[in-house]
Structure formats: C-alpha cells, structure tokens
Amino acid sequence: MTIELWCLVAAALWTIVLNYTPLIGRMLAQGTMPGAKWSFGNRAESPPGAPWIQRADRAQRNHLENLPIFIALVIAIQMSGHRDASTALACEIFVAARVAHSIIYMIGIVLLRTLVYWTSLGAMAWLFIKLF
C-alpha cells in the first residue's frame, strides 16, 4: 500500500478519535452515572461542558469538512498515476497538520491553530496541483 493510502487510513483513524472525544468529555464532566444516562439517551440537548469540549465539537466538524476533499484528492492521485515523493510528503503533512490542528483547537491556541490549518490546506493544494 502506498504512503498516500496509509495517510488516508491514518486520517480515518484520527476521525474515530475525534468522533468520541466530545462525547467522552461530556460523560466525564457529568460524573459516572449522569454521564452514562445521558450517553444512552436521545441526547436531545447536550449538557453544558467545559470550553475544551465545545472546541472539540468544532474541531471534529472542521476535520469532517476537510476529510472528503482529502479523500478525493488521494484517490485521484492514486488513479491518475501522478503520485511521487512530493505527494507522499503532502499527505503526511496533511495528516500531521490535521492531528495538530485538532489538539491545538481543543487546547485553545488560536494563532497556532490557524497556522496549522493553513498548512493542511497547503498540503491539499499541492495534491491538487500534482494532478495536472
């Protein structure tokens, strides 16, 4: 399997982590029994949580908004035969930047979060450029 495809798998695994981080944070914030009751219910309303939990929600949504673009670009690179060392590096940078972005977002470091976000966009732009 190519590095690009391994990066796709890594991005998918990171998505799983991001999907459950806000949920686990809310459960722990409520305590064991109230948190378990909420998590097994309909969750019509989310309990108020610490600011990092709200940022984790936004980090997850941001990741989910960028993931389909990355998937499409990796598949296009693979199928077109335009992959090379630079596309492998761009995929590695994308995954590292997305992981860093999520963690920095949850911590709340605004400027660094933005820089890392633009790094991930740059990696995707490189993949797009390599298609031509």
VENCORTA-V738551 format. One record per pair of residues at least 12 apart in sequence whose C-alpha atoms are under 7 Angstrom apart, sorted by the first residue. I is the first residue (numbers start at 1). J is the second residue. If there is no record, write none. Layout:
I,J + I,J
This chain:
3,88 + 4,74 + 4,88 + 4,91 + 7,91 + 7,92 + 7,95 + 8,71 + 11,95 + 18,60 + 19,60 + 21,56 + 22,53 + 22,56 + 22,57 + 25,53 + 26,49 + 27,39 + 29,49 + 52,106 + 52,107 + 55,105 + 55,106 + 56,106 + 59,102 + 59,105 + 70,124 + 73,127 + 73,128 + 77,131 + 82,130 + 82,131 + 87,127 + 90,123 + 90,126 + 90,127 + 91,123 + 93,120 + 93,123 + 94,120 + 94,123 + 97,116 + 97,117 + 97,119 + 97,120 + 98,120 + 100,116 + 101,113 + 101,116 + 101,117
